[in-house]
Amino acid sequence: MTNPTDRNKARLKDQLEALISEMVERGILFQEAVSQVEKQYILNVLKKQNGNLSKTADVLHIHRNTLSKRISEYKIKI
């Protein structure tokens, strides 16, 4: 018997695989897909950390300067 966490991870993995398949079918280029996932991931964590860059960088396990660079690169408004 699997625990709820394992079931949730498996469900998320299935959803991600379906999304990737759809992106490939629609001709979305690899770099475009990676950029969009990274941007949305950063936006989500930023929101959960109430816009705090240091906390967001810690959660993402990246340097704060790297986060600032990505925010600028993706034109994310804080």
C-alpha positions as CSV (number, residue, x, y, z in Angstrom):
1,M,0.0,0.0,0.0
2,T,1.4,3.4,-1.0
3,N,1.1,6.4,1.3
4,P,-0.7,9.6,0.2
5,T,2.6,11.5,-0.5
6,D,3.7,8.8,-2.9
7,R,0.3,8.8,-4.6
8,N,0.4,12.6,-5.0
9,K,3.9,12.5,-6.4
10,A,2.9,9.8,-8.9
11,R,-0.2,11.9,-9.9
12,L,1.9,15.0,-10.4
13,K,4.4,13.1,-12.4
14,D,1.6,11.8,-14.7
15,Q,0.2,15.3,-15.1
16,L,3.7,16.6,-16.0
17,E,4.2,13.9,-18.5
18,A,0.9,14.7,-20.1
19,L,1.7,18.4,-20.3
20,I,5.1,17.7,-21.8
21,S,3.5,15.4,-24.4
22,E,1.1,18.2,-25.3
23,M,3.9,20.7,-25.6
24,V,5.8,18.5,-27.9
25,E,2.7,17.9,-30.1
26,R,2.1,21.6,-30.3
27,G,5.7,22.3,-31.4
28,I,6.9,24.2,-28.4
29,L,10.6,24.3,-28.4
30,F,12.6,22.9,-25.5
31,Q,14.2,26.1,-24.4
32,E,10.8,27.9,-24.5
33,A,9.3,25.2,-22.3
34,V,12.2,25.3,-19.8
35,S,12.0,29.0,-19.6
36,Q,8.2,29.0,-19.0
37,V,8.5,26.3,-16.3
38,E,11.3,28.2,-14.6
39,K,9.4,31.5,-14.7
40,Q,6.2,30.0,-13.3
41,Y,8.2,28.1,-10.6
42,I,9.9,31.4,-9.5
43,L,6.6,33.3,-9.6
44,N,4.9,30.6,-7.5
45,V,7.7,30.6,-4.8
46,L,7.9,34.4,-4.8
47,K,4.2,34.6,-4.1
48,K,4.4,32.0,-1.3
49,Q,7.3,34.0,0.2
50,N,5.4,37.3,-0.1
51,G,7.9,38.7,-2.6
52,N,10.9,38.2,-0.3
53,L,13.9,37.5,-2.6
54,S,16.2,36.1,0.1
55,K,13.6,33.6,1.3
56,T,12.6,32.7,-2.3
57,A,16.3,32.1,-3.2
58,D,16.6,29.9,-0.1
59,V,13.6,27.8,-1.1
60,L,14.8,27.5,-4.7
61,H,18.4,26.6,-3.5
62,I,19.9,29.3,-5.7
63,H,22.0,32.4,-4.9
64,R,20.0,35.6,-4.5
65,N,22.0,37.2,-7.3
66,T,20.9,34.3,-9.6
67,L,17.3,34.8,-8.6
68,S,17.6,38.6,-9.3
69,K,19.1,37.8,-12.7
70,R,16.2,35.5,-13.6
71,I,13.6,38.0,-12.3
72,S,15.1,40.6,-14.6
73,E,15.5,38.1,-17.5
74,Y,11.8,37.1,-17.3
75,K,10.6,40.6,-16.6
76,I,8.9,39.5,-13.4
77,K,7.4,42.4,-11.5
78,I,7.7,42.2,-7.7
